[in-house]
Amino acid sequence: MKNILVAVDFEKSDQQIIDKALQLADAFGSKIWILHIAAPEPDFVGYEVGPQYIRDFRASDLKEEHHQINEYTSTFTKKGIKAEGLLVQGATIEMVIAEAEKLSADLIIAGHREHSFFYKAFVGSVSAEILEKSKIPVLLVPLNE
């Protein structure tokens, strides 16, 4: 297992995903790719960008997300594990799968939260869709909130 893609969403439960990735990377000598999918640009989803303060706010969000990815990456490099961070904008499921394929990932690690029936019916589950659509093996880490 040379490359492991780790999908994070900047929740408290990310540490559980990071811990599992550390364990696997250490055991297999793998490189870790930390991936966060940021919300797409407004024009991507059919909206105008809006006034300057909206663009400034979005830029600030992206800067903070980039900083968080760097912190996660340093967790691995401090332990002697090769790691790189990626911040990509777009549709979450499609981008996770596309990035995993582009990086020749041998495994995708993502978190899984249990949701109510109504949540699943109306919103769905990102982890379940990644599992369903990916041709690359997926490890779902059950998250304790």
N, C-alpha and C positions, 0 to 999 in steps of 0.2 A: 504494500500500500504506500505509494510514493506521495500522493497528493490527497489531502482531505480538505473539503470545503465546509466551513462552519458558518451557518446562517444565524445571525444575531439580530435582535430587535430592540436592544437597549432597555430591557426590563431587568428588574432585580434577579430574575430567574436565569439570566444569561450566564451567571457564574456556574450553574449546574452543567450547562452545555460546554463551557470553557474547560471545566474539570474533566469531563469525559473526553474531550478532544486532547487535552494534555496527556491523559492516560494512554490513549491510542497512539498518539504521535510518538510518545516515549517508547512504547512497546514495539512499534513498527519502524521507527526512524523516519517518519513521514514529515513532509512539509505541510504546514497549515495555511490555509487561505481564509481569513476572516472576512465575511461578506455581509454588508448591510445594504438593503434595498431602500433607498430614500424615495419619498413621494416624487412622482414625475413632475416635470416642469408644467406649469399651468397650461401652456399652449399645446402640450402633448395630449391633454385630456379635453381640449376644446375650449379653454377659457383664455381670455386675455390676461397678460401678466399683471396688469394693474398699476397703481401708482408706485412711486419710488420706495415709499416706506414698506410696501409689501415685498418688493424685491430685496430690500435691505434685511428684512426679517427672515426671508427665505435663505439668503446668503449666510446670515448668522446661524441659522439652524444647521445648514450644511457644514459650516466650520466646526460647530460643536460635535456633530456626528463624526466628522473626520478625526477630531481629537480623541473621541471615545474609541474609535477603531484603533488608533495608534496605542492607546493604553492597553487594549486587549492584546494587540500584537506584541507589545513589550513583555507581557506576562509569559509568552512563549519563549521569546529570545533570551530572557533572563535565565531560563532553564536550559538553554542550549538547543532549543528547537527552532528550526527555520520557520519563519512566519511572515506573511505579508497581508496587508489589509486592503480591502476594496470597498469603495462607496460608489454604488451604481444607482442611477435613477431609472424608474420604470415600473412595470407591472411585476409584483413580487414573485409569483410562481414561475412565470416565463423567464424572468431574469435569473433566478436561482439556477434553473435547469440550464439556461444558455451559458452562464458563467462556468458552471460545473463542466459542461462539455468543452468549452473553450480552454479550460485549464487542465483538461484530461484528468479530472478528479476521479479517484477510485472509490470515494465514499463522500456522501453528503450527510452532515450532522445538523439536525434541526431540533428544536424543542417542540413538545406537544402538550397543549393544555386541554383539559376536559371541559367541554362547553355543554350548555343545556340543549335540549332538543330544538327549541325555538331558535337559538343562536345558530345552530348547525343548519336548520332549514332555511333561514333567511340570509345568513352571512357565509356560512361554510367554514371549512377548516383549511388553513394554508398548508399545514403539515400533511394532512390527508391528501390534498391535491398534488403536492410535491411527490409523495409516495406513489400516487396513482399514475402520474405522468412521466416520472423519471425512468430512464433506462439504466441509470447509475444506482448502485445500492444506496439505500437511505437508512440511517440510524436515527430513530426518533427517541429523544430523551424525555421521559415523563417529567414534567415540571411541577414542583411543589411551590405554590405561591405563598 
